Amino acid sequence: MSIAIQIRRTGGPEVIEVAEVRVGDPGAGEIRIRHQACGINFIDVYHRNGLYALPLPLTLGMEGAGVVEAVGEGVTHLKPGDRAAYASQPPGAYSEVRVMPAKCVVKLPDAISFEEGAAMMLKGLTVQYLLRKTQPQGGLQPGDFILFHAAAGGVGLIACQWARAMGVQLIGTAGSDEKCALALEHGASHVINYQRENFVERVKQITGGRGVKAVYDAVGKDTWDGSLDCLQPFGLMASYGNASGPVAPVALATLGAKGSLYVTRPTIFTHIATREATQAMADDLFGMVTSGKVKIRVDQRYALKDAAQAHVDLESRRTTGSSVLVP
Ligand SMILES: NC(=O)c1ccc[n+]([C@@H]2O[C@H](COP(=O)([O-])OP(=O)(O)OC[C@H]3O[C@@H](n4cnc5c(N)ncnc54)[C@H](OP(=O)(O)O)[C@@H]3O)[C@@H](O)[C@H]2O)c1
């Protein structure tokens, strides 16, 4: 049996329930993992509130780290006793123990703690595919400017450090002066408090009127229009989330009028569709973390049964860096 954090209907944090579920043996291509820490991500909020619809009842959670207890037929890259971590579909990470597909689970290097592992897989692999693989025409070169919204959040603080390591000038936005200071400390070259400053005007000032080569925008509804106005001609808009709500339908001609812009709406799950791709991305991420170029900040820790409080804090913009649940 396992404690699992479930929803039976979509809604606010009040729909989150603590349940006890039976956990069986892994089938072909699956493992059973006992979590030491479970990651919290904004996608868990979209699953809970129904923005991303999934069958119910549902155990929440897409990210975790723990010890492999058993492996099913055909699983050769993991064995019982291995330390492991993952970002993976389907949800189910908010639990003590679960059975899940092995494909996206990788061995966790000894130098990385379980908490760091649970805090960094979904967020860190996201930064990996954004900054390494979701680049504007001609790529990202040292000195180039990019705009990264919510720069003091879980994904954001990893992005600040990763961009610094690439020599890219990351202009970070955040919702308070304290959060801006944190983003700056983690490698943002410039910061903008978008609660009280006009980020389009500030980006123009910072870039000498040129604008940025790429915008990485997971705030969505509230920042979409301004983000397009921050781009250079031929710039890339990577819209990868909706923390403030989904982006309204777009008139494509706008992209032409604003300078032949490129737009992509990526998701990590396309990037980690195969075991080989997941491992290669994880190796890159682990290298960044074990070399000290990227430090994983776990700023909020909650007992597993307090997952509802974790959602309240995340949605009310009270958190910085990553959050984990501890079973
Ligand atoms: N497509 C993908 O592959 C992918 C993968 C991972 C994450 N994401 C997206 O990346 C974003 C960051 O994820 P995360 O888990 O690291 O969360 P997070 O950044 O730690 O938390 C979300 C942050 O968004 C900002 N925000 C702006 N407007 C908001 C609003 N109306 N309500 C709530 N927050 C608002 C807040 O920062 P400020 O107060 O500083 O504004 C808040 O702290 C999310 O949108 C998530 O869906 C996408």
The ligand as a Gaussian input file, in Angstrom:
#p B3LYP/6-31G(d) Opt

LIG

0 1
 N        6.218000      23.308000     -21.721000
 C        7.042000      22.693000     -20.904000
 O        7.754000      21.770000     -21.310000
 C        7.159000      23.140000     -19.477000
 C        7.939000      22.414000     -18.592000
 C        8.097000      22.885000     -17.288000
 C        7.457000      24.046000     -16.889000
 N        6.671000      24.709000     -17.777000
 C        6.004000      25.957000     -17.387000
 O        6.984000      26.818000     -16.850000
 C        6.392000      27.658000     -15.861000
 C        7.215000      27.590000     -14.609000
 O        7.028000      26.336000     -13.991000
 P        7.535000      26.074000     -12.503000
 O        6.985000      24.766000     -12.098000
 O        8.997000      26.327000     -12.450000
 O        6.763000      27.219000     -11.680000
 P        7.360000      28.544000     -11.003000
 O        8.034000      29.374000     -12.044000
 O        8.148000      28.162000      -9.800000
 O        6.032000      29.252000     -10.532000
 C        5.273000      29.978000     -11.438000
 C        5.650000      31.464000     -11.422000
 O        4.961000      32.108000     -12.479000
 C        4.825000      33.468000     -12.161000
 N        3.471000      33.939000     -12.453000
 C        3.187000      34.999000     -13.245000
 N        1.882000      35.197000     -13.272000
 C        1.312000      34.283000     -12.470000
 C       -0.033000      34.031000     -12.081000
 N       -1.074000      34.757000     -12.537000
 N       -0.260000      33.014000     -11.238000
 C        0.745000      32.257000     -10.779000
 N        2.048000      32.471000     -11.100000
 C        2.325000      33.475000     -11.951000
 C        5.148000      33.619000     -10.668000
 O        6.418000      34.263000     -10.563000
 P        6.471000      35.869000     -10.397000
 O        5.759000      36.192000      -9.120000
 O        7.897000      36.165000     -10.370000
 O        5.749000      36.417000     -11.591000
 C        5.223000      32.201000     -10.169000
 O        6.115000      32.068000      -9.088000
 C        4.946000      27.193000     -15.724000
 O        4.112000      27.991000     -16.537000
 C        4.992000      25.798000     -16.280000
 O        3.767000      25.354000     -16.776000
 C        6.501000      24.273000     -19.050000

